[in-house]
């Protein structure tokens, strides 16, 4: 089992983000179960942060597709690691839009990952999300699609 957390920048029209997020969520929920890929996608002020997990070969194929997706650019892997078991096993892909009053930057995510890895050897989905929210000054999240 493997996990990848990456960030990228949204390239679309700001007025299209809600429909793009809904489209991403629908296609992920349709396509990911076939490959046994699970995860979560965060969107904030023209930036994406996505955690995906599954077999490494399936994740690499998905990353190849994502790298060609014109809705985003500047993909940066925050981490790409082997895991003992899935943390998002119940989530084909949930999408969250983070409160506009908060900020996320890549260096904060790297710092958070390093702190988190020093404490735990396995990322547990709910704990990770709750910890990330707290680390980023408790932004309010709203699910785009349930």
ZADO-1210 file (C-alpha; in nm, 4 decimals, padded with zeros to 6 digits):
<atoms>
<atom x="00.0000" y="00.0000" z="00.0000" code="UNK" pos="1"/>
<atom x="00.1193" y="00.3495" z="-00.0848" code="UNK" pos="2"/>
<atom x="00.0164" y="00.7138" z="-00.0337" code="UNK" pos="3"/>
<atom x="00.0894" y="01.0337" z="-00.2237" code="UNK" pos="4"/>
<atom x="00.0108" y="01.3841" z="-00.1028" code="UNK" pos="5"/>
<atom x="00.0551" y="01.6561" z="-00.3645" code="UNK" pos="6"/>
<atom x="-00.0249" y="02.0205" z="-00.4141" code="UNK" pos="7"/>
<atom x="-00.1040" y="02.2025" z="-00.7385" code="UNK" pos="8"/>
<atom x="-00.2473" y="02.5293" z="-00.8689" code="UNK" pos="9"/>
<atom x="-00.5916" y="02.5654" z="-01.0213" code="UNK" pos="10"/>
<atom x="-00.5752" y="02.7006" z="-01.3788" code="UNK" pos="11"/>
<atom x="-00.9449" y="02.7389" z="-01.4494" code="UNK" pos="12"/>
<atom x="-01.1740" y="03.0383" z="-01.4374" code="UNK" pos="13"/>
<atom x="-01.2600" y="03.1291" z="-01.0787" code="UNK" pos="14"/>
<atom x="-01.6303" y="03.1169" z="-01.1684" code="UNK" pos="15"/>
<atom x="-01.5888" y="02.7536" z="-01.2762" code="UNK" pos="16"/>
<atom x="-01.4340" y="02.6139" z="-00.9581" code="UNK" pos="17"/>
<atom x="-01.7583" y="02.4808" z="-00.8086" code="UNK" pos="18"/>
<atom x="-01.8495" y="02.2916" z="-01.1253" code="UNK" pos="19"/>
<atom x="-01.4893" y="02.1708" z="-01.1656" code="UNK" pos="20"/>
<atom x="-01.4785" y="02.0433" z="-00.8072" code="UNK" pos="21"/>
<atom x="-01.8095" y="01.8664" z="-00.8559" code="UNK" pos="22"/>
<atom x="-01.6851" y="01.7127" z="-01.1815" code="UNK" pos="23"/>
<atom x="-01.3611" y="01.5972" z="-01.0162" code="UNK" pos="24"/>
<atom x="-01.5536" y="01.4456" z="-00.7287" code="UNK" pos="25"/>
<atom x="-01.8010" y="01.2642" z="-00.9566" code="UNK" pos="26"/>
<atom x="-01.5313" y="01.1186" z="-01.1814" code="UNK" pos="27"/>
<atom x="-01.3160" y="01.0189" z="-00.8832" code="UNK" pos="28"/>
<atom x="-01.6071" y="00.8414" z="-00.7148" code="UNK" pos="29"/>
<atom x="-01.6779" y="00.6614" z="-01.0426" code="UNK" pos="30"/>
<atom x="-01.3185" y="00.5698" z="-01.1400" code="UNK" pos="31"/>
<atom x="-01.1254" y="00.5246" z="-00.8151" code="UNK" pos="32"/>
<atom x="-01.3116" y="00.2214" z="-00.6737" code="UNK" pos="33"/>
<atom x="-01.2147" y="00.0168" z="-00.9819" code="UNK" pos="34"/>
<atom x="-00.8457" y="00.0695" z="-00.8939" code="UNK" pos="35"/>
<atom x="-00.9074" y="00.0565" z="-00.5163" code="UNK" pos="36"/>
<atom x="-00.7804" y="00.4166" z="-00.4855" code="UNK" pos="37"/>
<atom x="-00.9087" y="00.6281" z="-00.1982" code="UNK" pos="38"/>
<atom x="-00.8337" y="00.9777" z="-00.0738" code="UNK" pos="39"/>
<atom x="-00.9397" y="01.3345" z="-00.0165" code="UNK" pos="40"/>
<atom x="-00.9017" y="01.6618" z="-00.2105" code="UNK" pos="41"/>
<atom x="-00.8804" y="02.0077" z="-00.0547" code="UNK" pos="42"/>
<atom x="-00.9208" y="02.3291" z="-00.2529" code="UNK" pos="43"/>
<atom x="-00.8248" y="02.6724" z="-00.1259" code="UNK" pos="44"/>
<atom x="-00.7660" y="03.0017" z="-00.3051" code="UNK" pos="45"/>
<atom x="-00.6697" y="02.8495" z="-00.6407" code="UNK" pos="46"/>
<atom x="-00.4659" y="02.5673" z="-00.4857" code="UNK" pos="47"/>
<atom x="-00.5314" y="02.1959" z="-00.4522" code="UNK" pos="48"/>
<atom x="-00.3975" y="01.9608" z="-00.1875" code="UNK" pos="49"/>
<atom x="-00.4805" y="01.5963" z="-00.2509" code="UNK" pos="50"/>
<atom x="-00.4018" y="01.2767" z="-00.0624" code="UNK" pos="51"/>
<atom x="-00.4440" y="00.9519" z="-00.2559" code="UNK" pos="52"/>
<atom x="-00.3697" y="00.5964" z="-00.1511" code="UNK" pos="53"/>
<atom x="-00.3636" y="00.2560" z="-00.3140" code="UNK" pos="54"/>
<atom x="-00.1144" y="00.0302" z="-00.4873" code="UNK" pos="55"/>
<atom x="00.1902" y="00.2299" z="-00.5991" code="UNK" pos="56"/>
<atom x="00.1534" y="00.1316" z="-00.9660" code="UNK" pos="57"/>
<atom x="-00.2119" y="00.2451" z="-00.9680" code="UNK" pos="58"/>
<atom x="-00.1196" y="00.5745" z="-00.8008" code="UNK" pos="59"/>
<atom x="00.1556" y="00.6387" z="-01.0547" code="UNK" pos="60"/>
<atom x="-00.0925" y="00.5789" z="-01.3387" code="UNK" pos="61"/>
<atom x="-00.3346" y="00.8213" z="-01.1744" code="UNK" pos="62"/>
<atom x="-00.0570" y="01.0786" z="-01.1268" code="UNK" pos="63"/>
<atom x="00.0206" y="01.0503" z="-01.4993" code="UNK" pos="64"/>
<atom x="-00.3434" y="01.1311" z="-01.5751" code="UNK" pos="65"/>
<atom x="-00.3448" y="01.4165" z="-01.3230" code="UNK" pos="66"/>
<atom x="-00.0279" y="01.5661" z="-01.4711" code="UNK" pos="67"/>
<atom x="-00.2108" y="01.5982" z="-01.8056" code="UNK" pos="68"/>
<atom x="-00.5256" y="01.7501" z="-01.6510" code="UNK" pos="69"/>
<atom x="-00.5496" y="02.1105" z="-01.7743" code="UNK" pos="70"/>
<atom x="-00.7428" y="02.2202" z="-01.4649" code="UNK" pos="71"/>
<atom x="-00.4210" y="02.2463" z="-01.2659" code="UNK" pos="72"/>
<atom x="-00.0452" y="02.2933" z="-01.2973" code="UNK" pos="73"/>
<atom x="00.2731" y="02.2960" z="-01.0875" code="UNK" pos="74"/>
<atom x="00.2148" y="01.9585" z="-00.9241" code="UNK" pos="75"/>
<atom x="00.4491" y="01.9132" z="-00.6278" code="UNK" pos="76"/>
<atom x="00.4628" y="01.5909" z="-00.4309" code="UNK" pos="77"/>
<atom x="00.4693" y="01.6645" z="-00.0599" code="UNK" pos="78"/>
<atom x="00.5212" y="01.3022" z="00.0207" code="UNK" pos="79"/>
<atom x="00.5177" y="00.9739" z="-00.1638" code="UNK" pos="80"/>
<atom x="00.5536" y="00.6857" z="00.0779" code="UNK" pos="81"/>
<atom x="00.4735" y="00.3271" z="00.1576" code="UNK" pos="82"/>
<atom x="00.2008" y="00.2802" z="00.4210" code="UNK" pos="83"/>
<atom x="00.0907" y="-00.0159" z="00.6293" code="UNK" pos="84"/>
<atom x="-00.2792" y="00.0276" z="00.5601" code="UNK" pos="85"/>
<atom x="-00.5234" y="00.2735" z="00.4088" code="UNK" pos="86"/>
<atom x="-00.6373" y="00.5706" z="00.6113" code="UNK" pos="87"/>
<atom x="-00.9111" y="00.6806" z="00.3692" code="UNK" pos="88"/>
<atom x="-01.0561" y="00.3351" z="00.3054" code="UNK" pos="89"/>
<atom x="-01.4144" y="00.4644" z="00.3212" code="UNK" pos="90"/>
<atom x="-01.3521" y="00.7634" z="00.0919" code="UNK" pos="91"/>
<atom x="-01.3434" y="00.7110" z="-00.2859" code="UNK" pos="92"/>
<atom x="-01.2695" y="01.0826" z="-00.2989" code="UNK" pos="93"/>
<atom x="-01.4238" y="01.3563" z="-00.0912" code="UNK" pos="94"/>
<atom x="-01.3672" y="01.7185" z="-00.1867" code="UNK" pos="95"/>
<atom x="-01.3452" y="02.0088" z="00.0572" code="UNK" pos="96"/>
<atom x="-01.3318" y="02.3813" z="-00.0106" code="UNK" pos="97"/>
<atom x="-01.1336" y="02.5507" z="00.2682" code="UNK" pos="98"/>
<atom x="-01.2470" y="02.8833" z="00.4142" code="UNK" pos="99"/>
<atom x="-01.1160" y="03.1826" z="00.2141" code="UNK" pos="100"/>
<atom x="-00.9953" y="03.3570" z="00.5311" code="UNK" pos="101"/>
<atom x="-00.7285" y="03.0938" z="00.5854" code="UNK" pos="102"/>
<atom x="-00.4035" y="03.0432" z="00.4018" code="UNK" pos="103"/>
<atom x="-00.2172" y="02.7294" z="00.3051" code="UNK" pos="104"/>
<atom x="00.1344" y="02.7261" z="00.1796" code="UNK" pos="105"/>
<atom x="00.3492" y="02.4396" z="00.0630" code="UNK" pos="106"/>
<atom x="00.6148" y="02.4902" z="00.3314" code="UNK" pos="107"/>
<atom x="00.3518" y="02.4642" z="00.6077" code="UNK" pos="108"/>
<atom x="00.2362" y="02.1333" z="00.4635" code="UNK" pos="109"/>
<atom x="00.5950" y="02.0016" z="00.4522" code="UNK" pos="110"/>
<atom x="00.6477" y="02.1118" z="00.8130" code="UNK" pos="111"/>
<atom x="00.3221" y="01.9479" z="00.9137" code="UNK" pos="112"/>
<atom x="00.4188" y="01.6249" z="00.7382" code="UNK" pos="113"/>
<atom x="00.7558" y="01.6176" z="00.9161" code="UNK" pos="114"/>
<atom x="00.5981" y="01.6811" z="01.2559" code="UNK" pos="115"/>
<atom x="00.3301" y="01.4218" z="01.1891" code="UNK" pos="116"/>
<atom x="00.5820" y="01.1576" z="01.0780" code="UNK" pos="117"/>
<atom x="00.7865" y="01.2107" z="01.3930" code="UNK" pos="118"/>
<atom x="00.4820" y="01.1291" z="01.6041" code="UNK" pos="119"/>
<atom x="00.3092" y="00.8560" z="01.4020" code="UNK" pos="120"/>
<atom x="00.4270" y="00.5907" z="01.1603" code="UNK" pos="121"/>
<atom x="00.0857" y="00.5566" z="00.9962" code="UNK" pos="122"/>
<atom x="-00.1412" y="00.8372" z="00.8830" code="UNK" pos="123"/>
<atom x="-00.4976" y="00.7857" z="01.0020" code="UNK" pos="124"/>
<atom x="-00.7426" y="00.9816" z="00.7867" code="UNK" pos="125"/>
<atom x="-00.9608" y="01.1486" z="01.0456" code="UNK" pos="126"/>
<atom x="-00.6703" y="01.2321" z="01.2748" code="UNK" pos="127"/>
<atom x="-00.4714" y="01.3674" z="00.9790" code="UNK" pos="128"/>
<atom x="-00.7576" y="01.5915" z="00.8644" code="UNK" pos="129"/>
<atom x="-00.8357" y="01.7161" z="01.2139" code="UNK" pos="130"/>
<atom x="-00.4668" y="01.7794" z="01.2801" code="UNK" pos="131"/>
<atom x="-00.4225" y="01.9572" z="00.9465" code="UNK" pos="132"/>
<atom x="-00.7241" y="02.1789" z="01.0190" code="UNK" pos="133"/>
<atom x="-00.5800" y="02.2688" z="01.3594" code="UNK" pos="134"/>
<atom x="-00.2320" y="02.3238" z="01.2143" code="UNK" pos="135"/>
<atom x="-00.3782" y="02.5615" z="00.9554" code="UNK" pos="136"/>
<atom x="-00.5609" y="02.7698" z="01.2174" code="UNK" pos="137"/>
<atom x="-00.8797" y="02.5637" z="01.2153" code="UNK" pos="138"/>
<atom x="-01.0325" y="02.6562" z="00.8787" code="UNK" pos="139"/>
<atom x="-01.3947" y="02.5684" z="00.8269" code="UNK" pos="140"/>
<atom x="-01.4336" y="02.2994" z="00.5652" code="UNK" pos="141"/>
<atom x="-01.7372" y="02.2296" z="00.3541" code="UNK" pos="142"/>
<atom x="-01.7820" y="01.9177" z="00.1525" code="UNK" pos="143"/>
<atom x="-01.8504" y="01.9890" z="-00.2133" code="UNK" pos="144"/>
<atom x="-02.0104" y="01.6511" z="-00.2697" code="UNK" pos="145"/>
<atom x="-02.1151" y="01.3844" z="-00.0181" code="UNK" pos="146"/>
</atoms>
